[in-house]
Amino acid sequence: MIPHRCHVRWALALSMLVLTGAFGSPGIAAPLYRTLSMEIPFTETNGGVLRLQTLVLVPQGGGRFPLAVLSHGAPRKDSDRPTMSPADLLDVGTWLVGQGYAVAIPMRRGYGLSQGPYAEGYGSCSHPNFVRAGRSSAEDIEAVVRYMRGQSFVDADRVVLVGHSAGAWGSLAAASEDPPGVVAAVAFAPGRASRAPDEVCDGNGLVAAARVFGETTRIPVLVIDSNNDHYFSIRLAKSIFEGFSATTHATAEFVDAPGCFSDGHMLIHWCPNAWHSAVALFLQKTAGGN
């Protein structure tokens, strides 16, 4: 899912206020973070190396910070993938910096300016393979985790996965593979194959795949969805969570957030007050701040 471009412009404007001070010119207020543009290497099975476009936010100050890898969703229209940008999640990333985290916002293969073809298709709507789709997304997420753990400003043993929609689905898949250093995951409206408002290819298939991911997950997971999500209904969201939590080896929590404007699928952007406190508490319990 791509945030509306007006929302992106608002998020960028807000971040500039944070960076420069709300009542003065640039330089009056201490900046909250510095930004780095990275091209993170992704090694293909044939040995080739692709580059993943990544925006990194580093809190001001010295030392090592816990890391949040923030993963985007997927648009319903394939033609929208190249127009996506890490800036689409800058509002969430800025909030995570405020919680004491360094933040990496990568674009997976086939999105934005990242190299390589789109790799996370689930097949046909009649016979989708949601496990395979999630594992493909997880490959990109885990490549970012591995690279970022080697950065001098990152605490390599305190990494949190945070994702929205298809990025949340990929984050659940990545969590199930127990990557080194990853201690928790936050999934906003996880799922795949929303073809139109209130229309999903195979809801039962999503629940079954979530059970598969849960079987090998050993870190705490927080799932959040809104009761007026028109990509994945709250009933389906709860079923996906129940499938996952029935098999996981760790704690799993679900936040049933109130309705958010016209489509609660955009809760992560449009209604931050509905999740800020729950996510802050979860992060403090599982990874801590800096």
C-alpha positions as CSV (number, residue, x, y, z in Angstrom):
1,M,0.0,0.0,0.0
2,I,1.3,3.5,-1.0
3,P,0.5,6.4,1.3
4,H,-1.3,9.2,-0.5
5,R,1.3,11.7,-1.9
6,C,-0.3,14.6,0.0
7,H,0.4,12.6,3.2
8,V,4.0,12.1,2.1
9,R,4.5,15.8,1.5
10,W,3.0,16.4,5.0
11,A,5.4,13.9,6.5
12,L,8.4,15.5,4.9
13,A,7.3,18.9,6.0
14,L,6.8,17.6,9.6
15,S,10.3,16.0,9.6
16,M,11.8,19.3,8.5
17,L,10.2,21.0,11.5
18,V,11.7,18.3,13.7
19,L,15.1,18.8,12.1
20,T,15.2,22.6,12.0
21,G,13.0,23.7,14.9
22,A,9.4,24.7,14.7
23,F,9.9,28.4,15.3
24,G,13.1,29.3,13.6
25,S,15.5,28.9,10.8
26,P,17.6,25.8,10.2
27,G,20.3,25.4,12.8
28,I,18.5,26.9,15.8
29,A,17.2,23.6,17.1
30,A,19.4,20.5,17.5
31,P,18.6,18.0,14.7
32,L,16.9,14.8,15.8
33,Y,18.8,12.7,13.4
34,R,21.1,12.6,10.4
35,T,20.2,10.8,7.2
36,L,22.3,8.4,5.1
37,S,21.5,7.2,1.6
38,M,22.8,3.6,1.2
39,E,22.7,1.0,-1.5
40,I,22.7,-2.2,0.5
41,P,24.0,-5.3,-1.3
42,F,21.8,-8.2,-1.9
43,T,23.5,-11.4,-3.2
44,E,21.5,-13.5,-5.7
45,T,21.7,-17.3,-5.8
46,N,23.9,-17.1,-8.9
47,G,26.4,-14.9,-7.0
48,G,25.4,-11.6,-8.6
49,V,25.0,-8.6,-6.4
50,L,22.1,-6.2,-6.5
51,R,21.7,-2.9,-4.6
52,L,18.7,-2.1,-2.5
53,Q,17.9,1.6,-2.1
54,T,17.8,2.4,1.6
55,L,17.3,5.5,3.7
56,V,19.0,5.3,7.1
57,L,18.1,7.6,10.0
58,V,20.8,7.9,12.7
59,P,19.9,9.6,16.0
60,Q,22.3,12.4,17.1
61,G,24.8,11.4,19.7
62,G,27.5,8.8,20.0
63,G,27.4,5.2,20.8
64,R,25.4,2.3,19.3
65,F,21.6,2.4,18.9
66,P,19.1,-0.4,18.6
67,L,18.0,-0.8,15.0
68,A,14.5,-0.8,13.4
69,V,14.3,-2.2,9.9
70,L,11.1,-0.6,8.5
71,S,9.5,-2.4,5.6
72,H,7.0,-1.0,3.1
73,G,3.8,-2.5,1.7
74,A,2.9,-3.4,-1.9
75,P,0.5,-1.5,-4.1
76,R,-2.5,-3.1,-5.8
77,K,-1.2,-1.8,-9.2
78,D,2.1,-3.2,-10.4
79,S,2.8,0.0,-12.2
80,D,3.0,1.9,-8.9
81,R,6.0,-0.1,-7.6
82,P,8.7,2.0,-9.3
83,T,7.3,5.2,-7.9
84,M,7.7,4.2,-4.3
85,S,10.3,5.7,-2.0
86,P,11.7,5.3,1.5
87,A,10.3,8.8,2.2
88,D,6.8,7.1,2.2
89,L,7.7,5.8,5.7
90,L,9.6,8.8,6.9
91,D,6.9,9.7,9.4
92,V,7.1,6.3,11.1
93,G,10.9,6.3,10.9
94,T,11.1,9.7,12.6
95,W,8.9,8.5,15.4
96,L,11.1,5.4,15.9
97,V,14.2,7.7,16.1
98,G,12.4,9.5,18.9
99,Q,12.2,6.1,20.7
100,G,15.9,5.8,20.5
101,Y,16.3,3.7,17.4
102,A,18.5,4.0,14.3
103,V,16.2,3.2,11.4
104,A,16.8,1.6,8.0
105,I,14.0,2.0,5.4
106,P,14.9,-0.2,2.4
107,M,13.1,-0.7,-0.9
108,R,12.9,-4.4,-1.7
109,R,13.7,-5.7,-5.2
110,G,11.3,-4.4,-7.8
111,Y,10.4,-1.3,-5.8
112,G,11.6,2.3,-6.0
113,L,15.2,2.6,-7.2
114,S,16.3,-0.8,-5.9
115,Q,17.9,-3.2,-8.5
116,G,16.5,-6.5,-9.6
117,P,13.1,-7.8,-10.7
118,Y,10.1,-8.0,-8.5
119,A,10.6,-11.2,-6.6
120,E,7.7,-11.6,-4.1
121,G,4.8,-12.7,-6.2
122,Y,2.4,-15.2,-4.7
123,G,1.3,-16.8,-8.0
124,S,-2.3,-17.0,-9.2
125,C,-5.2,-15.7,-7.1
126,S,-6.8,-19.2,-7.3
127,H,-3.7,-21.0,-6.0
128,P,-1.6,-18.4,-4.1
129,N,1.6,-19.4,-2.3
130,F,1.8,-17.0,0.5
131,V,4.6,-18.7,2.3
132,R,6.9,-18.4,-0.7
133,A,5.9,-14.7,-1.2
134,G,6.7,-14.0,2.5
135,R,10.0,-15.8,2.3
136,S,11.0,-13.8,-0.8
137,S,10.3,-10.5,1.0
138,A,12.2,-11.9,4.0
139,E,15.3,-12.4,1.9
140,D,15.6,-8.6,1.2
141,I,14.8,-7.7,4.9
142,E,17.4,-10.1,6.2
143,A,20.0,-8.8,3.7
144,V,19.4,-5.3,5.2
145,V,19.7,-6.7,8.8
146,R,23.0,-8.4,8.0
147,Y,24.5,-5.3,6.5
148,M,23.2,-2.8,9.1
149,R,24.5,-5.0,12.0
150,G,28.0,-4.2,10.8
151,Q,27.5,-0.4,11.0
152,S,29.4,1.4,13.8
153,F,26.3,3.1,15.1
154,V,24.1,0.0,15.4
155,D,23.8,-2.3,18.4
156,A,24.0,-5.6,16.5
157,D,22.1,-7.6,19.2
158,R,19.0,-5.3,19.3
159,V,17.3,-5.3,16.0
160,V,13.5,-5.0,15.6
161,L,11.6,-5.7,12.4
162,V,8.7,-3.2,11.7
163,G,6.5,-3.7,8.7
164,H,3.3,-2.5,7.0
165,S,1.0,-4.7,4.9
166,A,3.2,-6.8,2.6
167,G,6.2,-5.5,4.5
168,A,4.6,-6.8,7.7
169,W,4.0,-10.1,6.0
170,G,7.6,-10.3,5.0
171,S,8.7,-9.2,8.5
172,L,6.7,-12.2,10.0
173,A,8.4,-14.5,7.5
174,A,11.8,-13.0,8.4
175,A,11.1,-13.4,12.1
176,S,10.3,-17.1,11.5
177,E,13.9,-17.6,10.2
178,D,15.4,-16.4,13.5
179,P,18.0,-14.0,11.9
180,P,20.9,-13.2,14.3
181,G,20.4,-10.0,16.3
182,V,16.6,-9.8,15.7
183,V,14.8,-9.6,19.0
184,A,11.2,-8.6,18.1
185,A,8.8,-7.8,15.3
186,V,5.9,-5.3,14.9
187,A,3.5,-6.1,12.1
188,F,0.9,-3.5,11.0
189,A,-1.9,-5.1,9.0
190,P,0.1,-8.1,7.7
191,G,-1.2,-9.8,4.6
192,R,-1.0,-10.3,0.8
193,A,-3.4,-10.4,-2.2
194,S,-5.8,-7.6,-1.5
195,R,-7.2,-7.2,-5.0
196,A,-9.8,-4.5,-4.3
197,P,-11.5,-3.0,-1.2
198,D,-12.7,-5.9,1.0
199,E,-11.6,-8.5,-1.5
200,V,-8.7,-10.9,-0.8
201,C,-7.7,-13.9,-3.0
202,D,-7.6,-16.5,-0.3
203,G,-8.1,-15.6,3.3
204,N,-7.8,-19.2,4.5
205,G,-4.5,-19.5,2.7
206,L,-3.2,-16.4,4.6
207,V,-4.2,-18.0,7.9
208,A,-2.5,-21.3,7.0
209,A,0.7,-19.5,5.9
210,A,0.7,-17.5,9.2
211,R,0.7,-20.9,11.1
212,V,3.7,-21.9,9.1
213,F,5.6,-18.8,10.1
214,G,4.6,-19.2,13.7
215,E,6.0,-22.7,13.9
216,T,9.6,-21.4,13.9
217,T,9.3,-18.0,15.4
218,R,11.0,-17.5,18.7
219,I,10.9,-13.8,19.3
220,P,8.0,-11.6,20.6
221,V,5.6,-10.3,17.9
222,L,3.1,-7.5,18.1
223,V,0.3,-7.4,15.4
224,I,-1.8,-4.3,14.9
225,D,-4.8,-3.7,12.7
226,S,-7.8,-1.3,12.5
227,N,-11.4,-2.4,12.7
228,N,-12.1,-0.6,9.4
229,D,-9.2,-2.0,7.4
230,H,-10.5,-2.5,3.8
231,Y,-7.4,-4.4,2.6
232,F,-7.6,-7.1,5.3
233,S,-10.8,-7.0,7.4
234,I,-10.4,-7.1,11.2
235,R,-12.0,-10.5,11.2
236,L,-9.4,-11.8,8.8
237,A,-6.6,-9.9,10.6
238,K,-7.6,-11.7,13.9
239,S,-7.7,-15.1,12.1
240,I,-4.2,-14.5,10.7
241,F,-3.0,-13.6,14.2
242,E,-4.7,-16.6,15.8
243,G,-3.1,-18.9,13.2
244,F,0.3,-17.4,13.9
245,S,-0.1,-17.3,17.7
246,A,-1.3,-20.9,17.8
247,T,2.1,-22.2,16.7
248,T,4.6,-19.6,17.8
249,H,7.2,-20.4,20.5
250,A,7.2,-16.8,21.8
251,T,4.7,-14.3,23.0
252,A,2.3,-12.7,20.5
253,E,0.0,-9.8,21.1
254,F,-2.7,-8.2,19.0
255,V,-3.9,-4.6,19.1
256,D,-7.5,-4.2,17.8
257,A,-7.3,-0.5,16.9
258,P,-10.4,1.7,16.3
259,G,-11.5,2.7,12.8
260,C,-9.2,5.2,11.1
261,F,-10.7,7.6,8.6
262,S,-11.8,6.0,5.3
263,D,-9.6,2.9,5.5
264,G,-7.9,1.7,8.6
265,H,-5.2,-0.1,6.5
266,M,-3.5,3.3,6.6
267,L,-3.6,3.4,10.4
268,I,0.2,3.4,10.5
269,H,0.2,6.9,8.9
270,W,-3.2,8.4,9.4
271,C,-3.9,7.5,13.1
272,P,-0.6,7.3,14.9
273,N,-2.2,8.1,18.3
274,A,-4.0,4.7,18.0
275,W,-0.7,2.8,18.2
276,H,2.1,4.9,19.5
277,S,1.7,3.9,23.2
278,A,1.3,0.2,22.5
279,V,4.3,0.0,20.2
280,A,6.5,2.1,22.5
281,L,5.7,-0.2,25.4
282,F,6.3,-3.3,23.3
283,L,9.7,-1.9,22.1
284,Q,10.7,-1.0,25.6
285,K,9.9,-4.5,26.9
286,T,11.6,-6.4,24.0
287,A,14.5,-4.2,22.9
288,G,14.7,-1.1,25.0
289,G,15.6,2.4,23.8
290,N,19.0,4.0,23.8
